[in-house]
């Protein structure tokens, strides 16, 4: 049965992560990290990736393991150098994270818990689409390091065979290294939280100190894997490395901010979770699940549940005290929250059928004892066969109705039959089960259908519908400009006037449109030549403020030229004069309509 549930998890939640993976433009941080990968492939310098928007500035914010993982198969020709290839390993990490969450849920109570937890994570929109498991960011690998680390830690604590404990302890160490060499100190909550669980549990504490040689070996392995890059970078950059990677991107984020918009109140993560879980319709599953899991942890002195609860509570409490907050910082701590909700569902599915069977059995016996004709009817073979068929049809209608929204049968434009949800099919199943004295056998089915009816299947369908959609205006425009240039006698490149600093996705895509002519003075005359001189027309990448000032000055000088076609971005636009006008969205829409 667990293999069947695992197959469902893989098909319903893991494989969809790869659908439409290359459709969208790279996001802000994605563009930074993808640029670093591109520069590794262009320069061959694997130790020091470069930092957008500079072709030469070293990227010292984080260790480079994620860049190596992405760049290596592209360099070897195993993956295309496209958005799909850049994001492929994030979808792999997300899929493995889902599998590990399923396995942890199976340890807690049953495969139902694991599968429901994965469903709740899949319908959490930011985790999948915004800086999450389908984007070339650091979160996919970090979430995987936490999910896998917790699973292997639980297996080490539970198993008696030493060789198995060695394997799981080693796997824990390797996954910690994955997180640490991907997102640096963000991985430290993993050993810190699990260390608290060890100290608080005498049995596990004795095992930990009994396995001290094993733990020393795992620590040495982590040091061998993690330390060398820092040594080499310290030799090359000295204090600059530590000021950047720790002083700016750890301490300043914790106690101040790099971006004023990142300053948030202490409750930010909790209110955002409440809002996002509410958007999926699972808020009360989460709240009730956390309460039940906490009660069970205390009542049973339950180590596995305590680990899951601490995994969520400790890091969230600590990062809530920091000043700079972004919701994706909380992604590694969403799986235990989903597991708590899944545990509640698993508990209901496990305990409710016996209670329901006793209640329905009493009702069934009361009816049969009071109405003799019901006993006679229930024993007739025709009734037995009809009831079997109707119970099966009711179950199918309930499953299809919840999975697809509704079931409708039409003939000649008239609706002959329609059903949605599980209530009506469940009533049909209940009636015919009572008429044929089968309530004890269908109680599990009834509970399963009613629980299934409460699952966020509408949100799940919404996620699936979102996967194949394409939104790549920046990439499309850049590729169009390159095609127009290819047909010209010589490359004209772009004129660039963005004094406030260029947005990373714009730099990532338009750096391929060469050569760049960068404005050297305010209101550079090059703007006018690029827009209106037929011999020098070229795309113009310009900030909204600069273009507004340019238009005001031009109108004051008596010019009333219409604005060229353009593509808008964040505080920036790409002006497309002359032959490049075909690359504007308006031109695309016009061509499509014709």
C-alpha positions in Angstrom: 0.0 0.0 0.0 2.8 2.4 0.8 4.3 1.9 -2.7 0.9 2.8 -4.2 0.8 6.0 -2.2 4.4 6.8 -3.2 3.5 6.3 -6.8 0.6 8.7 -6.4 2.9 11.3 -4.8 5.4 11.0 -7.7 2.8 11.2 -10.4 0.5 13.8 -8.8 3.1 16.1 -7.2 6.7 15.4 -8.4 6.3 15.1 -12.1 4.1 18.2 -12.5 7.1 20.3 -11.1 8.8 19.8 -14.5 5.8 20.9 -16.6 6.4 24.2 -18.3 9.6 24.6 -16.4 11.2 26.8 -19.0 8.2 29.0 -19.8 8.7 32.0 -17.6 11.3 34.7 -17.5 14.0 34.3 -14.9 13.0 36.2 -11.6 15.2 38.7 -9.9 17.4 36.3 -7.8 17.1 33.7 -10.5 18.7 36.1 -13.0 21.6 36.7 -10.6 22.2 33.0 -10.1 21.7 32.1 -13.8 24.1 34.9 -14.7 26.7 33.3 -12.4 26.2 30.0 -14.1 26.5 31.6 -17.5 29.8 33.3 -16.6 31.2 30.0 -15.3 30.4 28.4 -18.7 31.8 31.5 -20.5 35.0 31.9 -18.5 35.7 28.5 -17.1 36.3 30.0 -13.7 34.4 27.6 -11.5 35.8 28.8 -8.1 34.7 32.4 -8.4 31.3 32.9 -10.1 30.6 36.5 -11.2 27.9 38.8 -9.7 25.2 40.5 -11.9 25.2 43.1 -13.3 29.0 43.0 -13.7 31.0 40.7 -16.0 34.0 40.6 -13.6 32.8 41.3 -10.0 33.1 38.1 -7.9 30.0 36.6 -6.4 30.9 36.1 -2.7 27.4 36.1 -1.1 27.2 32.4 -0.9 29.3 29.3 -1.6 29.1 28.1 -5.3 27.8 24.5 -5.0 24.4 25.3 -6.5 26.1 27.0 -9.5 28.3 23.9 -10.0 25.3 21.6 -9.9 23.5 23.6 -12.5 26.5 24.4 -14.8 28.1 20.9 -14.9 25.4 19.0 -16.8 25.0 22.0 -19.2 28.7 22.0 -19.8 28.6 18.3 -20.4 25.7 18.6 -22.9 23.3 16.7 -20.8 20.9 19.6 -20.3 20.1 22.5 -22.6 21.4 26.0 -21.8 17.9 27.3 -21.4 15.5 28.2 -18.6 14.5 24.6 -18.4 18.1 23.5 -18.0 18.8 26.2 -15.4 15.8 25.2 -13.4 15.9 21.4 -13.8 17.8 20.6 -10.6 15.4 22.7 -8.6 12.5 20.6 -9.8 14.6 17.5 -8.9 15.3 18.9 -5.4 11.6 19.7 -5.0 10.6 16.2 -6.1 13.0 14.6 -3.7 11.8 16.9 -0.9 8.2 15.7 -1.5 9.3 12.1 -1.4 11.2 12.7 1.9 8.1 14.5 3.4 6.0 11.5 2.3 8.5 9.1 4.1 8.5 11.2 7.3 4.7 11.2 7.3 4.7 7.5 6.9 6.9 7.3 10.0 4.6 9.5 12.0 1.4 7.5 11.4 0.7 6.3 7.8 1.3 7.0 4.1 -1.9 9.0 4.2 -0.2 11.6 6.4 2.7 11.8 4.0 0.6 12.1 0.9 -1.7 14.8 2.4 1.4 16.7 3.7 2.8 16.8 0.1 -0.6 17.9 -1.3 -0.7 20.8 1.2 2.8 21.8 0.1 2.0 21.5 -3.6 -1.0 23.8 -3.3 1.1 26.4 -1.4 1.5 28.8 -4.3 4.7 30.6 -3.2 6.6 27.4 -2.5 6.0 26.2 -6.0 6.0 29.4 -8.1 7.5 32.3 -6.2 11.2 31.9 -5.4 10.4 28.2 -4.8 10.8 24.7 -6.1 10.5 25.5 -9.8 13.0 28.4 -9.9 16.7 28.6 -10.2 17.2 29.8 -6.6 18.7 28.3 -3.5 15.4 27.3 -1.8 14.9 24.0 -3.5 18.3 22.6 -2.4 17.9 24.1 1.1 14.4 22.6 1.5 15.8 19.2 0.3 18.6 19.4 2.8 16.1 19.9 5.7 13.6 17.3 4.6 16.3 14.7 3.9 18.3 15.6 6.9 15.3 15.1 9.3 14.4 11.8 7.7 17.9 10.3 8.0 18.2 11.6 11.5 15.0 9.9 12.5 16.1 6.7 10.9 19.5 6.9 12.7 17.7 7.4 16.0 15.3 4.5 15.5 17.4 1.7 14.0 19.4 -0.8 16.0 21.8 -2.1 13.4 25.0 -0.1 13.5 25.7 -0.3 9.8 22.3 1.2 9.0 22.9 4.0 11.5 26.2 4.7 9.8 24.5 5.0 6.4 21.8 7.4 7.7 24.3 9.5 9.8 26.5 9.9 6.7 23.5 10.8 4.5 22.5 13.4 7.1 26.0 14.9 6.9 26.0 15.0 3.1 22.6 16.7 3.0 23.8 19.2 5.6 26.8 20.0 3.4 24.4 20.4 0.4 22.4 23.1 2.4 25.5 24.8 3.8 27.4 25.0 0.5 24.2 26.3 -1.1 22.9 28.9 1.3 25.6 29.1 4.0 24.3 29.7 7.6 20.7 29.1 6.6 21.5 25.4 6.9 22.7 25.7 10.5 19.2 25.5 12.0 19.1 21.8 10.9 21.8 20.5 13.3 20.9 23.1 15.9 17.2 22.0 16.1 18.0 18.3 16.0 20.7 18.9 18.6 18.0 20.3 20.9 15.9 17.2 20.3 18.8 14.9 21.2 19.6 16.8 24.4 15.9 16.7 25.5 15.5 12.9 24.9 17.5 10.6 27.2 17.3 7.6 24.9 18.5 9.4 21.9 21.1 11.3 23.9 22.6 8.0 25.1 22.7 6.8 21.5 24.4 10.0 20.3 27.2 9.7 22.8 27.4 6.0 22.2 28.0 6.7 18.5 30.6 9.4 19.2 33.1 7.9 16.8 30.4 7.8 14.1 29.5 11.4 14.7 33.1 12.5 14.7 33.6 10.8 11.4 30.5 12.6 9.9 31.8 15.9 11.3 35.2 15.3 9.7 33.5 14.5 6.4 31.5 17.7 6.5 34.7 19.7 7.3 36.5 18.1 4.4 33.7 19.0 2.0 32.8 22.5 3.3 36.1 24.1 4.4 38.3 24.0 1.2 36.4 26.6 -0.8 36.5 29.0 2.1 40.2 28.6 2.5 40.9 29.2 -1.2 38.6 32.3 -1.2 40.2 33.7 1.9 43.6 33.4 0.3 42.3 35.3 -2.8 40.1 37.9 -1.2 41.0 38.0 2.5 38.7 40.0 4.8 36.6 41.0 1.8 35.2 37.5 1.7 34.1 37.5 5.3 32.7 41.0 5.2 30.6 40.1 2.2 29.4 36.6 3.0 28.9 37.1 6.7 29.1 40.8 7.6 26.7 42.0 4.9 24.6 39.0 3.9 24.2 37.5 7.3 24.6 40.1 10.1 23.3 43.1 8.2 20.2 41.1 7.1 19.7 39.9 10.7 20.1 43.2 12.4 19.4 45.8 9.7 18.5 45.5 6.1 20.0 45.7 2.6 16.6 46.7 1.2 14.2 48.9 3.2 11.2 47.0 1.8 12.4 43.9 3.5 11.9 45.3 7.0 8.9 43.5 8.5 7.2 43.1 11.9 7.9 40.1 14.1 4.7 38.3 13.1 5.4 38.6 9.4 6.0 34.8 8.8 3.0 33.7 10.7 0.6 36.2 9.1 1.9 35.3 5.7 1.5 31.6 6.4 -2.0 32.2 7.6 -2.8 34.2 4.4 -1.3 31.7 2.0 -2.7 28.6 3.8 -6.1 30.4 3.7 -5.7 30.9 -0.1 -5.4 27.2 -0.4 -8.3 26.5 2.0 -6.3 24.6 4.6 -5.7 27.0 7.4 -7.8 25.1 10.0 -6.1 21.8 9.0 -2.8 23.4 9.8 -3.9 25.0 13.1 -5.7 21.8 14.3 -2.9 19.6 13.2 -0.3 21.6 15.1 -2.4 21.5 18.2 -3.0 17.7 17.9 0.6 17.0 17.2 1.8 19.0 20.2 -0.7 17.2 22.5 0.4 13.8 21.2 4.1 14.8 21.6 3.6 15.7 25.2 1.1 12.9 26.1 3.2 10.1 24.5 6.6 11.6 25.0 7.0 11.0 21.3 10.4 11.7 19.9 9.6 11.7 16.2 6.7 14.1 16.6 8.9 16.4 18.8 11.5 16.6 16.1 8.8 17.6 13.5 7.4 20.2 15.9 10.8 21.6 16.8 11.7 21.7 13.1 8.9 24.3 12.6 8.9 26.1 15.9 12.6 26.8 16.7 13.7 28.3 13.4 10.5 30.3 12.8 10.8 31.8 16.4 14.4 32.8 15.8 14.0 34.3 12.3 10.9 36.2 13.5 13.3 38.2 15.7 15.4 39.4 12.8 14.7 42.6 11.0 14.8 41.7 7.3 12.2 39.2 6.3 11.3 37.5 3.0 8.7 34.8 2.9 11.0 32.4 1.1 13.3 32.4 4.2 10.5 30.3 5.8 10.3 27.7 3.0 12.5 25.1 4.8 10.1 25.2 7.8 6.9 24.7 5.8 7.2 20.9 5.5 6.8 20.2 9.3 3.7 22.5 9.3 2.2 20.5 6.4 3.2 17.2 8.2 1.2 18.3 11.3 -1.9 18.9 9.1 -1.2 15.6 7.4 -1.0 13.9 10.8 -4.4 15.1 11.7 -5.9 13.7 8.5 -4.0 10.4 8.9 -5.3 10.1 12.5 -8.9 10.6 11.4 -8.6 8.1 8.6 -7.0 5.6 11.0 -9.4 6.0 14.0 -12.7 7.2 12.5 -13.8 4.0 10.6 -14.2 1.9 13.7 -16.3 4.5 15.4 -18.4 5.1 12.3 -18.8 1.3 11.9 -20.1 0.9 15.5 -22.6 3.8 15.1 -23.8 2.6 11.7 -24.0 -1.0 12.9 -26.3 0.0 15.8 -28.5 2.0 13.4 -28.5 -0.9 11.0 -29.5 -3.4 13.7 -32.2 -1.2 15.0 -33.8 -0.8 11.6 -33.6 -4.5 10.8 -35.1 -5.5 14.1 -37.9 -3.0 13.8 -38.8 -3.6 10.1 -39.0 -7.3 9.1 -39.5 -6.4 5.5 -36.1 -4.8 5.4 -34.5 -8.0 6.5 -36.3 -9.8 3.7 -35.3 -7.2 1.1 -31.7 -7.2 2.2 -31.3 -10.9 1.7 -32.6 -10.9 -1.9 -29.8 -11.6 -4.5 -31.1 -8.9 -6.8 -30.9 -6.3 -4.0 -27.4 -7.4 -3.2 -26.2 -7.1 -6.8 -27.9 -3.7 -7.3 -26.5 -2.4 -4.0 -22.9 -3.5 -5.0 -23.2 -1.7 -8.3 -24.7 1.5 -6.8 -22.0 1.6 -4.0 -19.3 1.3 -6.6 -20.9 4.0 -8.8 -21.3 6.3 -5.8 -17.6 5.9 -4.9 -16.5 6.7 -8.5 -18.8 9.7 -8.7 -17.5 11.0 -5.4 -13.8 10.7 -6.5 -14.4 12.1 -9.9 -16.6 14.9 -8.6 -14.0 16.1 -6.1 -11.1 15.5 -8.5 -12.6 17.3 -11.5 -15.2 19.6 -9.8 -18.4 17.9 -11.1 -19.8 15.1 -13.1 -22.4 15.9 -15.7 -24.4 13.8 -18.2 -26.1 15.6 -21.0 -28.2 14.5 -23.9 -29.4 16.8 -26.7 -28.4 19.8 -24.7 -30.3 18.7 -21.6 -28.7 17.8 -18.3 -29.8 14.3 -17.4 -27.6 14.0 -14.4 -25.0 16.0 -12.4 -23.1 15.5 -9.2 -20.3 17.4 -7.4 -18.6 16.7 -4.2 -19.0 13.7 -2.0 -22.2 14.3 0.1 -24.8 12.9 -2.4 -22.7 9.9 -3.4 -21.9 9.2 0.2 -25.7 9.3 1.1 -26.3 6.8 -1.7 -23.5 4.5 -0.5 -24.8 4.7 3.1 -28.5 3.9 2.1 -27.6 0.9 0.1 -25.0 -0.3 2.6 -27.7 -0.2 5.3 -30.3 -2.0 3.1 -27.8 -4.8 2.5 -26.2 -4.9 6.0 -22.8 -3.7 4.7 -22.2 -0.7 6.8 -19.2 -2.4 8.6 -17.6 -3.0 5.2 -18.2 0.5 3.8 -17.3 2.6 6.9 -13.7 2.9 5.8 -14.8 3.9 2.3 -17.2 6.5 3.7 -14.6 8.1 6.0 -12.1 8.1 3.1 -14.5 9.8 0.7 -15.6 12.4 3.3 -12.0 13.2 4.1 -11.2 13.4 0.4 -14.0 15.8 0.0 -12.3 18.2 2.4 -9.0 18.2 0.5 -8.0 21.4 -1.4 -8.6 19.8 -4.8 -9.7 23.1 -6.3 -6.4 24.7 -5.3 -4.6 21.6 -6.7 -6.4 21.9 -10.1 -5.4 25.6 -10.1 -1.8 24.8 -9.6 -1.9 22.3 -12.5 -3.6 24.9 -14.7 -0.9 27.4 -13.9 2.0 25.1 -14.8 2.0 25.3 -18.6 1.3 29.0 -18.9 4.0 31.2 -20.4 5.0 34.7 -19.3 8.3 35.6 -20.8 8.1 39.2 -22.1 11.7 40.1 -21.5 13.1 36.9 -23.1 10.8 37.2 -26.0 11.7 40.8 -26.6 15.5 40.1 -26.4 15.2 37.2 -28.8 13.2 39.3 -31.2 15.8 42.1 -31.2 18.5 39.6 -31.9 16.5 38.2 -34.9 16.0 41.7 -36.3 19.8 42.4 -35.8 20.7 39.2 -37.5 19.0 40.5 -40.7 20.8 43.9 -40.5 24.1 44.6 -42.2 25.8 45.0 -38.9 24.9 44.6 -35.2 23.7 47.9 -33.6 23.3 46.8 -30.0 21.5 48.9 -27.5 21.6 52.3 -26.0 21.4 52.1 -22.2 20.5 54.9 -19.8 19.5 53.4 -16.4 21.4 55.5 -13.8 19.6 53.9 -10.8 20.9 50.5 -11.7 19.6 47.9 -14.0 17.2 45.2 -12.9 18.9 41.8 -13.0 16.5 40.0 -15.4 16.9 42.9 -17.9 20.7 42.6 -17.7 20.6 38.8 -18.0 18.6 38.8 -21.2 19.7 42.1 -22.9 23.4 41.6 -22.3 23.3 39.3 -25.3 22.2 42.3 -27.5 25.7 43.8 -28.1 27.3 46.2 -28.3 26.0 48.3 -25.5 26.4 52.1 -25.6 26.0 53.4 -22.1 24.9 57.0 -21.5 27.8 59.1 -20.2 25.9 62.3 -19.2 22.4 63.2 -18.1 20.0 63.5 -21.0 22.7 62.0 -23.3 22.2 63.0 -26.9 22.6 59.4 -27.8 19.0 58.9 -26.8 17.7 61.0 -29.6 20.1 59.5 -32.2 19.0 56.0 -31.2 15.3 56.8 -31.4 15.1 59.2 -34.4 18.3 58.9 -36.6 17.6 56.3 -39.2 21.3 55.5 -39.5 21.7 54.9 -35.8 18.3 53.5 -34.7 18.6 50.9 -32.0 16.7 49.6 -29.0 16.9 51.9 -26.0 16.9 50.5 -22.4 16.0 53.5 -20.3 14.6 54.2 -16.8 11.1 55.6 -16.6 12.4 58.8 -14.9 15.0 59.5 -17.5 12.6 59.0 -20.4 10.0 61.2 -18.7 12.5 64.0 -18.4 13.7 63.4 -21.9 10.1 63.7 -23.3 9.5 66.8 -21.3 12.6 68.5 -22.6 11.9 67.4 -26.2 8.3 68.8 -26.0 9.6 72.0 -24.5 11.8 72.3 -27.6 8.7 72.1 -29.8 8.9 68.4 -30.9 5.7 66.4 -30.8 6.9 63.0 -31.9 4.9 59.9 -31.0 6.5 57.6 -28.6 8.1 54.5 -30.2 6.8 51.1 -29.4 8.0 49.9 -26.0 8.0 47.1 -23.5 7.5 48.0 -19.9 9.4 46.5 -17.0 9.9 47.5 -13.3 10.7 51.3 -13.4 12.3 50.7 -16.8 11.3 50.4 -20.4 12.7 49.1 -23.7 12.0 51.5 -26.6 11.9 49.9 -30.0 12.3 52.4 -32.8 12.2 51.7 -36.5 12.6 48.1 -37.5 12.7 46.9 -33.9 9.0 48.0 -33.4 8.0 44.5 -34.5 9.3 43.3 -31.1 6.7 45.2 -29.2 3.7 43.4 -27.6 1.3 45.6 -29.7 3.0 44.4 -32.9 2.7 40.8 -31.7 -1.0 41.2 -30.9 -1.6 42.8 -34.3 0.2 40.1 -36.2 -1.7 37.4 -34.2 -5.1 39.1 -35.1 -4.2 39.1 -38.8 
